[in-house]
Amino acid sequence: IVDPAGLEFITPTKEYPNRNPKGAGYVSGEIYKYIGIVQKNAFGIVIKNAFPTKVTNTIKDTGDVTLYEYENTTVIHTVGPDFKKTPFIGYTEEQAITDLTAIYSKIFKAYLNVTNKNILRLLPVSGGSFAGKFGKIQNKMQKITVKSMNAAYNELGPVDQRKIINDTRLCIYDGNIQAYVTLGYEIYDKKM
């Protein structure tokens, strides 16, 4: 599973020094519950609310990617640009594609380094609430995402390309974490 996290939920930032996994919403919040890093007792009191040290030591900035094997699944955590915040708010479409290509490249490489997995459930990075002007205002995030994934894919050799084509499912989160974890949709047209 790919977790397109907000940086402040993994690593405290100047802007949000007290954030933690419990505060994450949408798909990241559901992933954190699913993998057990946010747990509540029978009274609704949070009893667990922290990432493993490897994750917090690795995810320090936008563009960072790390893979961690939890008890019930493997997660590739990443932080993409938040296009509604400085310095990303002024990005052109080309700058967005460049940054996201680098992130998707790291995601693909992290996945390819794990030999016992055969499905990469990939949610678009920097989509939804992170899309800024590229989202609903300009309606360009889908095009930016596809171009970025395609460019990252084209950096791979033929064997790795075949594995990515065969294994990747582009997932769209609709509020049902179980469907996100177990279903997914193929990312690429097989003609690629």
Buried (B, 14 or more C-beta within 10 A) or exposed (E): BBBBBBBBBBBBBEEBEEBBBBBBEBBBBBBBBBBEBBEEEEEEEEEEBEBBEEBBEBBEEBBBBBBBEBEEBBBBBBBBBBBBEEEBEEBEBEBBBEBBBBBBBBBBBBBBEEEEBEEBBBBBBBBBEBBBBBBEEEEBBEEBBBBBBBBBBEBBEEEBBEBBBEBBBBBBBEEEBEEBBEEBEEBBEEEE
